[in-house]
Amino acid sequence: GKTYQDIPTWIQMSIANTAKVGKFSSDRTIREYATQIWDVHPLPHGR
């Protein structure tokens, strides 16, 4: 397809795709690798 040539549709699809990737943050990925693969856990931090 050549959806990219239909600018309004392309913009709408781009925004929707960007909104859907919120679950896939690098922080979450690193945290999961640390706990599930390397079996290390974050240290508590004081406030």
C-alpha positions in Angstrom: 0.0 0.0 0.0 0.9 3.6 -0.4 -0.9 4.9 2.6 2.0 7.4 3.2 0.7 9.3 0.1 -2.6 10.0 1.9 -1.2 12.5 4.3 -4.3 12.8 6.7 -4.6 9.0 6.9 -0.9 8.7 7.4 -0.9 11.3 10.3 -3.8 9.6 11.9 -2.2 6.1 11.7 1.1 7.5 13.0 -0.5 9.1 16.0 -2.5 5.9 16.8 0.6 3.7 16.5 2.7 6.1 18.7 -0.1 6.0 21.4 -0.2 2.2 21.4 3.6 1.8 22.1 3.3 3.3 25.6 3.4 -0.3 27.0 6.7 -0.9 25.4 8.9 1.5 27.3 12.7 1.0 27.6 12.4 1.4 31.4 9.9 -1.5 31.6 12.0 -3.6 29.3 15.2 -3.1 31.3 13.3 -3.8 34.6 11.9 -7.0 33.2 15.3 -8.2 31.9 16.9 -7.4 35.3 14.3 -9.4 37.3 13.4 -12.2 34.9 16.7 -12.9 33.1 19.5 -11.6 35.4 17.6 -12.2 38.7 18.5 -8.8 40.1 16.1 -6.4 41.8 16.1 -2.7 42.2 17.3 -1.2 45.5 14.9 0.8 47.5 15.4 4.6 47.3 14.8 7.0 50.2 12.7 10.1 49.9 
